[in-house]
Amino acid sequence: MDVFARAGRICLGIAVAASGLMQVANASLVRLVPNLPGWVPAPQQAAVVSGVLLSVIGGTIAIGFRIRWAAVALVTLLLAGFAFRLPELAANSGALANPAKILALAGGALLAGFPGNKSAGIAAALFALFFLICGWAHFQYSGFVDGLVPGWIPPGRRFWTYFSAVALLAGGAGTVLPPTRRLAGLLSGLMIFLWVLLLHIPRSIELKSAFELAGVFEALALGGVAWLVAASHAPVRPESTKD
């Protein structure tokens, strides 16, 4: 197995399992799982039950045991979450990132369980859609993004806001095309993991917020998806020749 496919699968599995444990501990949904509508009864119990499922599914994916069954279960849960996001999308056409994120994670789960050209194409397209939307949002909501950038990193927050916007757009465009998919996926995953270290973990420590801690696992999952997409287009090695 490609080393990046294994790393991506492990990161995705750990992130899903950790998110599930958070739900069980807090009896509330985390960022990987959209908030339930008000008509759903017993939301705390639903969070605990889905948290247990996520923990089992994530652990199974991480260790590579019964991964196809786990992938199907995770895709099903994520698509159900996507359905809950549709009213939000209908009410606000600018709220595209969250539904696209869920689809990107579902594509990564599909690829983890069923590696192949078809699943690779689906996962790459959904991941690219999410990255393109996020890149556009970085320009549109640059003031908000500025506040997320650590102030100690030179040359300044606005520079990194626009830099990351261009990087997101380039990563999204690159993963769509098979010739550039591997490089774009590798670099996109690296960028996300740097965000985990430089942004998400410090924010979760500083703010002591369950929401920010869940963001660490959410970003870890997306970084894993990026590397799964990268591994789906392995480099072509030249055939050896004998004199």
C-alpha positions as CSV (number, residue, x, y, z in Angstrom):
1,M,0.0,0.0,0.0
2,D,1.2,3.5,-0.8
3,V,2.6,5.1,2.4
4,F,0.4,8.1,1.9
5,A,-2.7,5.9,1.5
6,R,-1.9,4.3,4.8
7,A,-1.1,7.6,6.5
8,G,-4.3,9.2,5.2
9,R,-6.4,6.2,6.3
10,I,-5.0,6.3,9.8
11,C,-5.4,10.0,10.1
12,L,-9.0,9.8,9.0
13,G,-9.8,6.9,11.3
14,I,-8.2,8.5,14.4
15,A,-10.0,11.8,13.7
16,V,-13.4,10.1,13.4
17,A,-12.8,7.9,16.5
18,A,-11.7,11.0,18.5
19,S,-14.7,12.9,17.4
20,G,-16.9,10.1,18.5
21,L,-15.3,9.9,21.9
22,M,-15.8,13.7,22.3
23,Q,-19.5,13.2,21.5
24,V,-19.8,10.4,24.1
25,A,-18.0,12.5,26.8
26,N,-19.9,15.7,26.2
27,A,-23.2,14.2,25.1
28,S,-23.4,16.7,22.2
29,L,-22.5,16.6,18.5
30,V,-19.1,17.8,17.3
31,R,-18.0,19.5,14.1
32,L,-17.9,16.4,12.0
33,V,-21.6,15.9,12.6
34,P,-24.0,18.7,11.9
35,N,-26.4,19.9,14.5
36,L,-29.7,18.0,14.5
37,P,-32.9,20.0,13.7
38,G,-35.1,20.9,16.6
39,W,-37.7,18.3,15.9
40,V,-35.3,15.4,16.6
41,P,-36.1,13.9,20.0
42,A,-33.5,13.2,22.7
43,P,-30.6,15.0,21.0
44,Q,-28.2,14.1,23.8
45,Q,-28.9,10.4,23.5
46,A,-28.6,10.7,19.7
47,A,-25.2,12.3,20.2
48,V,-24.0,9.5,22.5
49,V,-25.2,6.8,20.2
50,S,-23.7,8.3,17.0
51,G,-20.5,9.0,19.1
52,V,-20.2,5.3,19.9
53,L,-20.7,4.5,16.2
54,L,-18.1,7.0,15.1
55,S,-15.6,5.7,17.7
56,V,-16.1,2.1,16.4
57,I,-16.0,3.1,12.8
58,G,-13.0,5.3,13.2
59,G,-11.0,2.7,15.1
60,T,-11.8,0.1,12.5
61,I,-10.7,2.4,9.7
62,A,-7.5,3.3,11.5
63,I,-6.4,-0.3,12.1
64,G,-7.6,-1.4,8.6
65,F,-10.0,-4.1,10.0
66,R,-13.3,-4.6,8.1
67,I,-12.6,-1.3,6.4
68,R,-15.2,-1.7,3.7
69,W,-18.0,-2.1,6.2
70,A,-16.7,0.8,8.2
71,A,-16.4,3.0,5.1
72,V,-20.0,2.2,4.1
73,A,-21.2,3.1,7.6
74,L,-19.2,6.3,7.7
75,V,-20.4,7.4,4.3
76,T,-24.0,6.7,5.3
77,L,-23.7,8.8,8.5
78,L,-22.0,11.6,6.6
79,L,-24.6,11.7,3.9
80,A,-27.3,11.7,6.5
81,G,-25.5,14.7,8.0
82,F,-25.4,16.3,4.6
83,A,-29.1,16.0,4.3
84,F,-29.5,18.0,7.6
85,R,-27.3,20.7,6.1
86,L,-29.6,21.2,3.0
87,P,-32.1,23.6,4.8
88,E,-29.1,25.7,5.9
89,L,-27.9,25.8,2.4
90,A,-31.3,26.7,1.0
91,A,-31.6,29.6,3.5
92,N,-28.2,31.0,2.9
93,S,-26.5,30.3,-0.5
94,G,-23.2,31.5,1.1
95,A,-23.2,28.6,3.5
96,L,-21.5,26.2,1.1
97,A,-18.4,25.2,3.0
98,N,-20.1,22.9,5.6
99,P,-22.1,20.8,3.2
100,A,-19.0,20.6,0.9
101,K,-16.8,19.6,3.8
102,I,-19.2,16.7,4.7
103,L,-19.1,15.5,1.0
104,A,-15.3,15.7,1.0
105,L,-15.1,13.6,4.1
106,A,-17.6,11.1,2.6
107,G,-15.5,10.9,-0.6
108,G,-12.4,10.2,1.5
109,A,-14.2,7.5,3.4
110,L,-15.4,5.9,0.2
111,L,-11.8,5.9,-1.2
112,A,-10.4,4.5,2.0
113,G,-12.8,1.5,1.8
114,F,-12.9,1.0,-2.0
115,P,-9.7,2.2,-3.6
116,G,-10.0,2.3,-7.4
117,N,-10.4,4.7,-10.3
118,K,-14.1,5.4,-9.8
119,S,-13.9,6.1,-6.1
120,A,-10.7,8.1,-6.7
121,G,-12.5,10.3,-9.2
122,I,-15.4,10.9,-6.9
123,A,-13.2,11.6,-3.9
124,A,-11.0,14.0,-5.8
125,A,-14.0,15.9,-7.3
126,L,-15.6,16.3,-3.8
127,F,-12.4,17.3,-2.2
128,A,-11.7,19.8,-5.0
129,L,-15.1,21.3,-4.6
130,F,-14.6,21.8,-0.9
131,F,-11.2,23.4,-1.5
132,L,-12.4,25.7,-4.2
133,I,-15.3,26.9,-2.0
134,C,-12.9,27.5,0.9
135,G,-10.5,29.4,-1.4
136,W,-13.3,31.7,-2.6
137,A,-14.5,32.2,1.0
138,H,-11.0,33.2,2.1
139,F,-11.2,36.2,-0.3
140,Q,-14.9,37.0,0.5
141,Y,-14.4,36.8,4.3
142,S,-10.8,37.9,4.5
143,G,-11.4,40.0,7.6
144,F,-12.7,36.9,9.5
145,V,-9.8,34.7,8.3
146,D,-7.3,37.4,9.4
147,G,-8.4,36.8,12.9
148,L,-7.6,33.1,12.7
149,V,-4.0,33.6,11.5
150,P,-1.5,33.7,14.3
151,G,-0.2,37.2,14.6
152,W,3.4,36.2,15.3
153,I,3.9,34.7,11.8
154,P,5.6,37.2,9.4
155,P,5.0,39.1,7.2
156,G,1.4,39.6,8.4
157,R,-2.1,38.1,8.7
158,R,-3.6,39.5,5.4
159,F,-0.6,38.0,3.5
160,W,-1.3,34.5,4.8
161,T,-5.1,34.9,4.3
162,Y,-4.6,35.6,0.6
163,F,-1.7,33.1,0.3
164,S,-3.9,30.3,1.8
165,A,-6.8,31.4,-0.5
166,V,-4.6,30.9,-3.6
167,A,-3.2,27.7,-2.2
168,L,-6.7,26.3,-1.6
169,L,-7.8,27.3,-5.1
170,A,-4.7,25.7,-6.6
171,G,-5.1,22.6,-4.5
172,G,-8.7,22.2,-5.6
173,A,-7.9,22.7,-9.3
174,G,-4.9,20.4,-9.0
175,T,-6.7,17.4,-7.5
176,V,-9.3,17.4,-10.3
177,L,-6.7,16.6,-13.0
178,P,-5.1,13.1,-12.7
179,P,-1.6,14.3,-13.9
180,T,-1.4,16.8,-11.0
181,R,-3.6,15.0,-8.5
182,R,-0.8,13.3,-6.5
183,L,1.3,16.5,-6.0
184,A,-1.8,18.7,-5.3
185,G,-3.1,16.1,-2.8
186,L,0.3,15.8,-1.0
187,L,0.8,19.6,-0.7
188,S,-2.8,20.1,0.3
189,G,-2.5,17.5,3.0
190,L,0.8,19.1,4.2
191,M,-0.9,22.5,4.3
192,I,-3.8,21.2,6.4
193,F,-1.4,19.5,8.9
194,L,0.5,22.7,9.3
195,W,-2.7,24.4,10.1
196,V,-3.4,21.7,12.7
197,L,0.0,22.5,14.4
198,L,0.0,26.3,13.9
199,L,-3.6,27.2,14.2
200,H,-6.0,24.5,15.5
201,I,-4.1,23.1,18.4
202,P,-3.0,26.5,19.8
203,R,-6.5,27.8,19.5
204,S,-8.0,24.8,21.3
205,I,-5.4,25.2,24.1
206,E,-5.9,29.0,24.4
207,L,-9.7,29.0,24.2
208,K,-10.2,25.7,26.1
209,S,-13.2,25.1,23.8
210,A,-14.7,21.8,22.8
211,F,-15.6,23.4,19.5
212,E,-11.9,24.2,18.8
213,L,-10.7,20.8,19.9
214,A,-13.2,19.2,17.5
215,G,-11.7,21.5,14.9
216,V,-8.4,19.7,15.4
217,F,-9.9,16.4,14.6
218,E,-11.9,17.8,11.7
219,A,-8.7,19.2,10.1
220,L,-6.9,16.0,10.8
221,A,-9.6,14.1,8.9
222,L,-9.5,16.4,6.0
223,G,-5.7,16.1,5.8
224,G,-6.1,12.4,5.7
225,V,-8.5,12.7,2.9
226,A,-6.1,14.9,0.9
227,W,-3.4,12.2,1.3
228,L,-5.8,9.4,0.3
229,V,-6.6,11.4,-2.9
230,A,-2.9,11.9,-3.5
231,A,-2.2,8.2,-3.1
232,S,-5.0,7.3,-5.6
233,H,-2.8,8.5,-8.4
234,A,0.6,6.8,-7.7
235,P,3.6,7.8,-9.7
236,V,4.3,5.8,-12.8
237,R,7.7,4.0,-12.4
238,P,9.6,3.4,-15.6
239,E,10.1,-0.2,-16.5
240,S,13.5,-1.6,-16.0
241,T,15.4,-2.6,-19.1
242,K,18.1,-5.2,-19.5
243,D,21.1,-4.7,-21.7
